[in-house]
Amino acid sequence: MSVLYLIDSKKYSVKINPLHMPAKFTSILYLLFFCLTGCLAQNANAQSVAAQSGTTNFQERVHLHMDKSFYLPGDTIWFKAYVVDEANLPSKASGTLYVDLINEKDSLLNGFTLPLLNGVSFGNAPIDIKSSKGLYRLRAYTRIMDNITPVSFFDQVIKIGDVEQIKNQITAIQDIDVRFLPEGGNLLMGLPSRIAYKAVSRNGRGVNITGRVLNSKETEMCLIQDTYQGMGSFFFTAEEGITYKAIVKVNGAERAIDLPLAQSSGYTLAVSQRDTSELVIKSMCTKDLIGKGELKLSVHKNGVELLSIPFVMDSQMARITVPAAKLPQGIVQISLLAAKGQPLCERLAFIGQGRNNDVIKQNGLAIEYPKRGETKLELQTMVDGGPVTNGSFSVAVTNSEVSIPNLDNESHILADLLLSPDLKGHIENPNRYFMDSSDSTRMHLDNLMLTQGWRKISWQKKYNPEKTIQITGKVTDKKGGVLAANVTLMRTGKELGLEQTVTDSLGRFSFDLVYMGLGNFVVQAKSDKSKWLAVKLDSLPAIPISPNSFTKNYFKDTLSFLSKEVMQKNTQKYLKQEGIKLKEVEIKGSRKLDYNPSREPINSGHVFQVILQKDLIHVEDIMDYLARHLRGNGVIAMNDYGVMKPMYPLYIKGMNTIKMMPISVSINDFPVDEYFDLSALPVKEIEKIQVYLLGSPPHPSIMTISMKDKNILYQNFRKGTPPGTAYLKQEGYTISKAFYEVKYPLKKQSNEEDLRTTLYWAPNLIPDKNGKISVSYFNGDLTGKHRVVLEGFDGQGNLFRKEWNYNVVE
C-alpha cells in the first residue's frame, strides 16, 4: 500500500506496513468456554506482525473490564479479559490467562487460571464478607508477558469496604523534583523550541507549579502556567551566548532551576496535531547541517515500523504531513535517523485520542425507572460507516451512589491497552485523557508524551505462548535423554483420562490439556532400549508480586451513608443465613502464653518451628536432622507399619503409660500416608519445613514440608515407586460461575430487600449482522444514580468504551 505524503509541498510516495491499516475482517463463529458463544476473527492479512514474520517475540497486553472499582465485603468481582497483540488485534498467541487477587501487604489471596480464546476470557473473584477493608489489587497476565517485564502486567487497584481517609499534605518546594525536557531531546540555538516540564513530590505525585523563564540578562522570556498533574510546556527561542533559568513557584515559595543548555549544532523534532485529521512533523536542524546527506523519518509502534520517509534537509526546517487515519490508535514513536540508521532524535505522539468516541449509540434508555422496574436498551455499533459484526463487548450496570466509581483510576480499556504499557513510571489519573476530546485534554496528553518518555522493550525469551494447560518433562536413563520413549499420562480420581505421546530426540515430552479444577496425574514412561528410566516433570516458577508503591498514595475515600447502610444490611443477612447469634462479651483479661527458652510461644496454635534451606546445607538425611533438632518434645520413632516417623509422646491418664502419637505430615499440602519414609526426600529440594503446636498440653501436631517444585507429589520420592513413574497434582482452569439475573415479579414472594449494587453483568455480548446488541435487566430496591458502562473490541483493532447514566426512584 502506498500513500502520498507532503514534505515542504513536495509529494513523496511511501510504502506503509498494511498490518496496521484498517481492513475488513471475516467473521467466524466460535464456541467460548462455559457454553457462551462469540464472534471475533481476523483475516489473513491482519495477523500480528510477530506471527507473519515468524518471530517468537510476541507482545501481548491485557485489560480487565470489571463491573466496578469499589466493592463491599461479600460482593463478587466480575471481570472480562481483553488480550491484544502488538497491533491491538485480538491475540491468538496465548490460550491461558492468569488473574491474581493481591492484598495491601502484596500477598496473594487467590489465583485464577482462565482459558483464552481469540483474546477473550471472563471470570469472577468472590470477596469474603469477613474480608478486611482496604486497597487491594487485581493483576492479570499471560506467560509471554513475563518475557518483557512484570511492569507490563495489568495491575489495577480496587477498594473493598470503608477505608481511612488520607489528607493531601502540603509539599515544600525543596521536596519537589522539577525537570525540563526539550521536545525531540535537543534544545537548539536560533530555532523555536518547546520545553516540557514535570514537577513531582516525594510520594511520586505531580505538583502543579507556576513561574516564569528568565534569560541571563534577567529578561522575562515566557510564563509557566496551565500545569496539569505537574506537567506542562512552554515555547521560546534560545539565543547564542545566553543562558536561561526558570523561577518556579509552589505554595508561595520560589526556587530557581537552570534550563538545559542550547546546542550550537544538532537536529530536533516537533510534532503537532492541532488538526486531528493529520500529524504534522517538523524536522529542524542548525545551519551547519543543511544539505548534509539523506535523512529518514521513521514512525513505529511497539517496535514495528509503520512507515519510513527518506528526505534531505534543504533548509533549517522540513514540514512533513502524515494522515492520522493511516496510523493505528495509540502511542507511536517518531524517530529521525541518519543515513546509516543512527538515531538523531525522537518524539512520542498519541494518535486517535478521540477515535471511536461516538460510534456506539443507545436507544431506549429512559431518564428514570421505578424500583424493580425493567430496563431495556438497544446498542448500535458502527465503524467507518458500517456495523461492527465481528466484535466482542461487555456491559456492566451498577448503582453508582453505593459503589461510587473512581472515574480517574478505574480500569479503562483505552488507558490500559493504549497508554499505560508504553510509558515509564506511574501515570496519575490516566482515564482523564479519554473523558473528552477537547483541545486542553489533547494538550495534557501531549505533555504526558513529552515528559514520561518511551519505555524501551527489553525482551528476554523465557516462555512460549500457552495454548492450553501443559504437562511437560523429560525421560532419561543413565546416559541421558531417551528417544522415542512411550509416555502415558493418566488422570486419577473422579475425572479419569488417558493420553499418550512419544519423546523427541532430547527425551522431552508434552501434553496439552483442557480441564477444570484440581487434577491428579500419574506419568509413566517405557522404552525397549532401556529398563532403567526416570521421569522429571517441569514446573513453572511463580511470578513474583512486585510491590505497588502507589497503592498507599491513593487518596482513600470514606464510605457514603448509603454504602455503609447497604454493607450493614448485607452483614446482617449473612449472619442470619449462617445462624450466628451475636451477644455482647466483656473481656476482662488476656490469654497467658507459655514460652520456650527461645521466647517462642508454645501454646499459640501458630508456627512453632521453621526449618529453612540454609539450615540444611550439610544435611544428607532429613530424618537424621529432625531426630536431632525437632522441638517441643518431638521425636523420631517407628510406627505400627515399621516406618520411622515424626511423633510426640502422649501421657495417658489412668493407665500410667506413654503412647507415641504421629505428627501429621504433608508435602506440598498433600497428606503423607503411613508407609512413606521421609528419608527418601532429597534434602536439596526442600524449601521449608514448618512445625505447628496444638492441643493441651501443647504438642507438635502438624508438620508441613514445602518443596522447591510446588507441583510435585511425595509419591515421586517413594522408594518403591516403579521406574519411569512420576506423580503430579496441578490446577486446571478455574471454574467461574454465571452472573445471576433477578427477574420480577418473583415466582416466590419475598420480603427481603434487593440490595444489589451490580444490577447487570454481561461479559460476552456479540453484535448481530446489523451491529446491534440488545440488553434487558431489572433494577433493585436501591434508588439513586445508576451507571451503564460498555467496553469491547473488534477484529480490526478498534477499541470501544461508552457510558450512560439514569436514575432509579421510589
Secondary structure as the mmCIF struct_conf table of DSSP 4:
data_model
#
loop_
_struct_conf.conf_type_id
_struct_conf.id
_struct_conf.beg_label_comp_id
_struct_conf.beg_label_asym_id
_struct_conf.beg_label_seq_id
_struct_conf.end_label_comp_id
_struct_conf.end_label_asym_id
_struct_conf.end_label_seq_id
STRN STRN1 SER A 2 ILE A 7
TURN_TY1_P TURN_TY1_P1 ASP A 8 SER A 9
STRN STRN2 LYS A 10 LYS A 15
STRN STRN3 ILE A 16 ILE A 16
HELX_RH_3T_P HELX_RH_3T_P1 PRO A 18 HIS A 20
BEND BEND1 MET A 21 MET A 21
STRN STRN4 LEU A 29 LEU A 32
HELX_RH_3T_P HELX_RH_3T_P2 PHE A 33 CYS A 35
STRN STRN5 LEU A 36 CYS A 39
HELX_RH_3T_P HELX_RH_3T_P3 ALA A 44 ALA A 46
HELX_RH_AL_P HELX_RH_AL_P1 VAL A 49 SER A 53
TURN_TY1_P TURN_TY1_P2 GLY A 54 GLY A 54
BEND BEND2 THR A 56 THR A 56
STRN STRN6 ARG A 61 MET A 66
BEND BEND3 ASP A 67 ASP A 67
BEND BEND4 SER A 69 SER A 69
STRN STRN7 PHE A 70 TYR A 71
TURN_TY1_P TURN_TY1_P3 PRO A 73 GLY A 74
STRN STRN8 THR A 76 VAL A 84
TURN_TY1_P TURN_TY1_P4 GLU A 86 ALA A 87
BEND BEND5 ASN A 88 LEU A 89
STRN STRN9 PRO A 90 PRO A 90
HELX_LH_PP_P HELX_LH_PP_P1 SER A 91 SER A 91
BEND BEND6 ALA A 93 ALA A 93
STRN STRN10 THR A 96 ILE A 102
TURN_TY1_P TURN_TY1_P5 GLU A 104 LYS A 105
BEND BEND7 ASP A 106 ASP A 106
STRN STRN11 LEU A 108 PRO A 115
STRN STRN12 LEU A 117 LEU A 117
TURN_TY1_P TURN_TY1_P6 ASN A 118 GLY A 119
STRN STRN13 VAL A 120 PRO A 126
TURN_TY1_P TURN_TY1_P7 ILE A 129 LYS A 130
HELX_LH_PP_P HELX_LH_PP_P2 SER A 131 LYS A 133
STRN STRN14 GLY A 134 TYR A 141
HELX_RH_3T_P HELX_RH_3T_P4 ARG A 143 ASN A 147
TURN_TY1_P TURN_TY1_P8 ILE A 148 ILE A 148
HELX_RH_3T_P HELX_RH_3T_P5 PRO A 150 SER A 152
BEND BEND8 PHE A 153 PHE A 153
STRN STRN15 PHE A 154 ILE A 160
BEND BEND9 GLY A 161 GLY A 161
HELX_LH_PP_P HELX_LH_PP_P3 GLN A 169 ALA A 172
HELX_RH_3T_P HELX_RH_3T_P6 ILE A 173 ASP A 175
STRN STRN16 ASP A 177 PRO A 182
HELX_RH_3T_P HELX_RH_3T_P7 GLU A 183 GLY A 185
STRN STRN17 LEU A 188 MET A 189
TURN_TY1_P TURN_TY1_P9 GLY A 190 GLY A 190
BEND BEND10 LEU A 191 LEU A 191
STRN STRN18 PRO A 192 VAL A 200
TURN_TY1_P TURN_TY1_P10 ARG A 202 ASN A 203
BEND BEND11 GLY A 204 GLY A 204
STRN STRN19 GLY A 206 GLY A 206
STRN STRN20 THR A 210 ASN A 215
TURN_TY1_P TURN_TY1_P11 SER A 216 LYS A 217
STRN STRN21 GLU A 220 ILE A 224
STRN STRN22 TYR A 228 TYR A 228
TURN_TY1_P TURN_TY1_P12 GLN A 229 GLY A 230
STRN STRN23 MET A 231 THR A 237
STRN STRN24 ALA A 238 ALA A 238
TURN_TY1_P TURN_TY1_P13 GLU A 240 GLY A 241
STRN STRN25 TYR A 244 VAL A 250
TURN_TY1_P TURN_TY1_P14 ASN A 251 GLY A 252
STRN STRN26 ALA A 253 ASP A 258
HELX_LH_PP_P HELX_LH_PP_P4 LEU A 259 ALA A 262
STRN STRN27 GLN A 263 GLN A 263
BEND BEND12 SER A 264 SER A 265
STRN STRN28 TYR A 267 SER A 272
BEND BEND13 ARG A 274 ASP A 275
TURN_TY1_P TURN_TY1_P15 THR A 276 SER A 277
STRN STRN29 GLU A 278 CYS A 285
HELX_RH_3T_P HELX_RH_3T_P8 LYS A 287 LEU A 289
TURN_TY1_P TURN_TY1_P16 ILE A 290 GLY A 291
BEND BEND14 GLY A 293 GLY A 293
STRN STRN30 GLU A 294 LYS A 301
TURN_TY1_P TURN_TY1_P17 ASN A 302 GLY A 303
STRN STRN31 VAL A 304 VAL A 312
BEND BEND15 ASP A 314 GLN A 316
STRN STRN32 MET A 317 PRO A 323
HELX_RH_3T_P HELX_RH_3T_P9 ALA A 324 LYS A 326
BEND BEND16 LEU A 327 LEU A 327
BEND BEND17 GLN A 329 GLN A 329
STRN STRN33 GLY A 330 LEU A 337
TURN_TY1_P TURN_TY1_P18 ALA A 339 LYS A 340
BEND BEND18 GLY A 341 GLY A 341
STRN STRN34 PRO A 343 ILE A 351
TURN_TY1_P TURN_TY1_P19 GLN A 353 ASP A 358
BEND BEND19 VAL A 359 VAL A 359
STRN STRN35 ILE A 360 ASN A 363
BEND BEND20 GLY A 364 GLY A 364
BEND BEND21 ILE A 367 ILE A 367
STRN STRN36 GLU A 368 PRO A 370
TURN_TY1_P TURN_TY1_P20 LYS A 371 ARG A 372
STRN STRN37 GLU A 374 VAL A 383
TURN_TY1_P TURN_TY1_P21 ASP A 384 GLY A 385
STRN STRN38 GLY A 386 PRO A 387
BEND BEND22 ASN A 390 ASN A 390
STRN STRN39 GLY A 391 ASN A 399
TURN_TY1_P TURN_TY1_P22 SER A 400 VAL A 402
BEND BEND23 SER A 403 SER A 403
TURN_TY1_P TURN_TY1_P23 LEU A 407 ASN A 409
BEND BEND24 GLU A 410 GLU A 410
HELX_RH_AL_P HELX_RH_AL_P2 ILE A 413 LEU A 414
HELX_RH_PI_P HELX_RH_PI_P1 ALA A 415 LEU A 419
HELX_RH_3T_P HELX_RH_3T_P10 SER A 420 ASP A 422
STRN STRN40 LEU A 423 LEU A 423
BEND BEND25 GLY A 425 GLY A 425
HELX_LH_PP_P HELX_LH_PP_P5 HIS A 426 ILE A 427
BEND BEND26 GLU A 428 ASN A 429
HELX_RH_3T_P HELX_RH_3T_P11 PRO A 430 PHE A 434
BEND BEND27 MET A 435 MET A 435
HELX_RH_AL_P HELX_RH_AL_P3 ASP A 439 GLN A 452
STRN STRN41 TRP A 454 TRP A 454
BEND BEND28 LYS A 467 THR A 468
STRN STRN42 ILE A 469 ASP A 477
TURN_TY1_P TURN_TY1_P24 LYS A 478 LYS A 479
STRN STRN43 GLY A 480 GLY A 481
TURN_TY1_P TURN_TY1_P25 LEU A 483 ALA A 484
STRN STRN44 ASN A 486 THR A 492
BEND BEND29 GLY A 493 GLU A 495
STRN STRN45 GLY A 497 VAL A 502
TURN_TY1_P TURN_TY1_P26 SER A 505 LEU A 506
BEND BEND30 GLY A 507 GLY A 507
STRN STRN46 ARG A 508 LEU A 513
STRN STRN47 MET A 516 MET A 516
BEND BEND31 GLY A 517 GLY A 517
STRN STRN48 LEU A 518 LYS A 526
BEND BEND32 ASP A 528 LYS A 529
BEND BEND33 LYS A 531 LYS A 531
STRN STRN49 ALA A 534 LEU A 537
HELX_LH_PP_P HELX_LH_PP_P6 LEU A 540 PRO A 544
TURN_TY1_P TURN_TY1_P27 SER A 549 ASN A 553
BEND BEND34 TYR A 554 TYR A 554
HELX_LH_PP_P HELX_LH_PP_P7 LYS A 556 SER A 560
HELX_RH_AL_P HELX_RH_AL_P4 PHE A 561 GLU A 578
TURN_TY1_P TURN_TY1_P28 GLY A 579 GLY A 579
BEND BEND35 GLY A 589 GLY A 589
HELX_LH_PP_P HELX_LH_PP_P8 ARG A 591 ASP A 594
STRN STRN50 TYR A 595 TYR A 595
TURN_TY1_P TURN_TY1_P29 PRO A 597 SER A 598
BEND BEND36 ARG A 599 ARG A 599
STRN STRN51 PRO A 601 PRO A 601
BEND BEND37 ILE A 602 HIS A 606
STRN STRN52 VAL A 607 LEU A 612
HELX_RH_3T_P HELX_RH_3T_P12 GLN A 613 LEU A 616
TURN_TY1_P TURN_TY1_P30 ILE A 617 HIS A 618
BEND BEND38 GLU A 620 GLU A 620
HELX_RH_AL_P HELX_RH_AL_P5 ILE A 622 HIS A 629
TURN_TY1_P TURN_TY1_P31 GLY A 632 ASN A 633
STRN STRN53 VAL A 635 MET A 638
TURN_TY1_P TURN_TY1_P32 ASP A 640 TYR A 641
BEND BEND39 GLY A 642 GLY A 642
STRN STRN54 MET A 644 ILE A 652
TURN_TY1_P TURN_TY1_P33 LYS A 653 ASN A 656
STRN STRN55 THR A 657 PRO A 662
HELX_LH_PP_P HELX_LH_PP_P9 ILE A 663 ILE A 663
STRN STRN56 SER A 664 ILE A 667
TURN_TY1_P TURN_TY1_P34 ASN A 668 ASP A 669
STRN STRN57 PHE A 670 PRO A 671
TURN_TY1_P TURN_TY1_P35 GLU A 674 TYR A 675
HELX_RH_3T_P HELX_RH_3T_P13 LEU A 678 ALA A 680
BEND BEND40 LEU A 681 LEU A 681
HELX_RH_3T_P HELX_RH_3T_P14 VAL A 683 GLU A 685
STRN STRN58 ILE A 686 LEU A 694
TURN_TY1_P TURN_TY1_P36 GLY A 695 PRO A 698
STRN STRN59 HIS A 699 MET A 707
BEND BEND41 LYS A 708 ASP A 709
TURN_TY1_P TURN_TY1_P37 LYS A 710 ASN A 711
STRN STRN60 ILE A 712 ILE A 712
HELX_RH_3T_P HELX_RH_3T_P15 TYR A 714 PHE A 717
TURN_TY1_P TURN_TY1_P38 LYS A 719 GLY A 720
HELX_LH_PP_P HELX_LH_PP_P10 THR A 721 PRO A 722
TURN_TY1_P TURN_TY1_P39 PRO A 723 GLY A 724
STRN STRN61 THR A 725 GLU A 731
STRN STRN62 TYR A 733 TYR A 733
HELX_LH_PP_P HELX_LH_PP_P11 SER A 736 VAL A 742
BEND BEND42 TYR A 744 PRO A 745
BEND BEND43 LYS A 747 LYS A 748
BEND BEND44 GLU A 752 GLU A 752
BEND BEND45 THR A 757 THR A 757
STRN STRN63 THR A 758 LEU A 765
TURN_TY1_P TURN_TY1_P40 LYS A 769 ASN A 770
BEND BEND46 GLY A 771 GLY A 771
STRN STRN64 LYS A 772 PHE A 778
BEND BEND47 ASP A 781 ASP A 781
STRN STRN65 GLY A 784 ASP A 794
TURN_TY1_P TURN_TY1_P41 GLY A 795 GLN A 796
BEND BEND48 GLY A 797 GLY A 797
STRN STRN66 LEU A 799 VAL A 809
#
